[in-house]
Structures are given as C-alpha cells and as structure tokens.
Amino acid sequence: MVQLGMVINSQEYFDYHHAETDVFESVNKRELELGSAAMATIIYLMDKTL
C-alpha cells in the first residue's frame, strides 16, 4: 500500500485567506511553483514505479 501527500505551509501560500483579497493574484508565485514541481515529481515517480 502506497501513501503519499503534500503538506502546504499555509502561512506562505496565501498572504490572506477567506477575505476579499483571497484571489489567485494573492498566491505566492514561488510557493505555487514549488508545489507544482513537487506534485509533478510525485506523479512522474508513481508512473515509473507502479
């Protein structure tokens, strides 16, 4: 059985949460890039190992 997940540091991902400013433009670009790269890596490795 394989278990995996991704934990996002919510203090850095959005500068504001559940407010009028909670829009895509408020997303920390670097954190989004790092999260996307991590998920792409996980998917790639799962494809190669399963």
KABELVEN-V83465 format. One record per backbone hydrogen bond with DSSP energy under -0.5 kcal/mol. CO is the residue of the C=O (numbers start at 0). NH is the residue of the N-H. If there is no record, write none. Layout:
co={CO	CO}
nh={NH	NH}
This chain:
co={5	7	8	8	9	12	18	20	22	23	25	26	27	28	29	30	31	32	33	34	35	36	37	38	39	40	41	42	43	44	45}
nh={7	9	11	12	13	27	21	22	25	26	14	28	31	32	33	34	35	36	37	38	39	40	41	42	43	44	45	46	47	48	49}
